[in-house]
Each structure stands twice: as structure tokens, then as C-alpha cells.
Amino acid sequence: MNLRNYNIYFHTHTISGIIISLILYVIFFAGSFAFFKAEITNWQKDTPNAVVQKQNIDMNRVRDTMAGSMNLYGRDLYISLNERTRKMVVSATASKDTTVKGRGGYYYMDAATFNMKDYRKDYDLGEFLYRLHFLAPLNVIGGRGFPFGYYVAGLVAFLFLFAIITGVLVHWKKIVSNFYVFRPWEKLKTLWTDLHTALGVITLPFLFVFAVTGAYYLISYPLVSQPVAAAQYGGSTDSLFKATSASTVAYDFLYRPTEKAPDLNALYLDAQTRMKHTHVTSLVVSNYGDASMHITINGANQHKNFTGTASVVYNGATSAVEKFTPIDGPASYSKAVDNLMYTLHFGNFGGIWSEYCISYWV
């Protein structure tokens, strides 16, 4: 590398690092705790993780509790489970039948007591640290509907990726030899330089993954999705997401109410039997109470399949299985990419020990 290029890489690495250092510290500090969001919530609210209760949870009671606060007909219901906490996320969309009033809602429900609270009432320290990690509190600056904090965090992640690449270029020739150099008794600047080099090499794989996946989650929409939608989908991002989404299939609403409510408990237990070597992550009811109703139960296990998920789709009227995808079955490209990004960024590919190691090094 000639001297001119070296100076360019060195100064851009230094300047980009200085610009993002303070915000990056906040992101890393909050992110280290966000890894243990569930455990912080369990500690703060004195709610031990009820693993056995979640494995045998009364899904019918979950549904009935939701029905106590809204008319469920025509809505899509989402019940998300977490292995590390007994707090479930339950939500409902607006009904596809316009005569049913109510916009739906987003709630937390205790798997042991079935108490349901909205987001504001259930807000806790774990949620605060998790949202601080991607600067969500700054969204108020941009006004309603503009995710200012998300874009700032995404820009910082992108600049961090730039700093990592230029740092590797600067140290490439001596990256191995300098790694073993540590001079604690020299002047303070030398000490910090040696620490910076050694710790940078050790954490390089983790930091690179965080920078790439963080930028993917926070700024891929304005930088990738919108340009692609403009070029190939007539500017419609909805059409783009429909073509590439890895989420549950949408079913046409028939406006034909059914008299019998589905037995979610029976379907939940049947899905656990079919999806071997997985844990249930969510239960989705599409078009509740209508003849077009379908129930989808999803499961995952990163140890069995790094990017794959299992699912069982039931017909809501007959409870017959319409589609079964095993954990080792084929997955679409978009679904595999989404799962890969999620798994890498949250570090849950090795369970709680991988998250502990990553949070320690970060």
C-alpha cells in the first residue's frame, strides 16, 4: 500500500470513528443489556420464567381474554411466545369486516396469570434498554410517522462498517504481529494503541456482523426497498413486500361467520407433536371467526436448522392440516435471509451462552 492510500484510510478510519463514538457507545451499552431483556423483565416484576406453564398453556383462555376487550371477528390474531420469559405478546389487527368497530391493539399477557396490559402500562426497564439500543426515543424529534432515531442508528451502523473496513486496511500488513504487541509500561498513547489493535482484532467478527445486520434492519428501507420498488414495482413498496415477505400468507375474507370457535388447545398440542425438535414461537389466527379462518403455528430451533423454521397450517373450520413444513424442510430465499439476519444480530445461534459472550466482548 502506498503512503497516500495509507493516509487516506487512516484518517477516514479515525474521523469516522470519532464522529460515531459517543452514539455507538450508547448503542453498545444498551445492546449489551438488551440481550437480556427478558431476564431483566423477570427480575424487575418478580415473574420467574414459567417454562412448564408455557408448554401446556391454555390457548383458548388466551383467546377468550383477548375477546374480553374486543370483538375478534374478522381480525388477525398474533400470539408470540418467548422461551426466556412467561410474558407473551398478543396483538390483533383491525377487522376485515368494517361493521366491527375497533382498531385492534398490541398487548402483553402473562402466561401464568393471563393478565393483559397494553404497551404503555407494561413498559419496563428491559423494554427501555431494548428501544434505546436502536435510538427509538429519538423518534419524537422527527415528528409523527418519521423514524428519526432509527435512521440515526442505521447511519451510525453504516459508518461503523466503514470504520471497520478502513481499520482492517490500515492494519492489514501488521495485523497479526501487532496483535501480540502489548506495552503497558510505555506512555499512555502507546498503551491505548495496543489495546485498540488487540481488542479490535478479537472482536472483529462480532462487530462486523453487528454493523452489517444493524444497517440492514435500520436503513435498508430507504436505501434498498424504496429504490427497488420504484424500479420494479411502480413505486409500490407494498407490492415489493408482498412478493418477498416471509410472513404468514393472507387469506381472502369471505364474510361468512362460523358458529363454532376453534379449539386452539388441541391444535397447539397437535403442532407440538408434529414439529419435533422445535419450540413453538408463535400462533397466528387469520380471519378469526370467518369461514376463511386459518390457524398457523410456527416453531424454530437454531441448533437443528440455523435459518429454517417449522410451521403447521390448519383449516379453521375443519381443523384439518392444510400445510406442514418441518424444521429441516426447504425455505424461500427471503425467509432464509430474514432468519439469518435475525439470528446473527441477536446472537441466539448458541443459546444464552453465545449472547453472554457477545455482550461481554461488546
Secondary structure, 3 states (H helix, E strand, C coil): CCHHHHHHHHHHHHHHHHHHHHHHHHHHHHHHHHCCHHHHHHHHHCCCCCHHHHHCCCHHHHHHHHHCCCCCCCCCEEEEEECCEEEEEEEECCCCCCCCCCCCEEEEEECCCCCEEECCCCCCHHHHHHHHHCCHHHHHHHCCCCCHHHHHHHHHHHHHHHHHHHHHHHHHHHCCCHHHCCCCCCCHHHHHHHHHHHHHHHHHHHHHHHHHHHHHHHHHHHHHHHHHHHHHCCCCHHHHHHHHCCCCCCCCCCCCECCCCCCHHHHHHHHHHHCCCCEEEEEEEECCCECCCEEEEEEECCCCCCCCEEEEEEECCCCCEEEEECCCCCCCHHHHHHHHHHHHHHCHHHHHHHHHHHHHHC
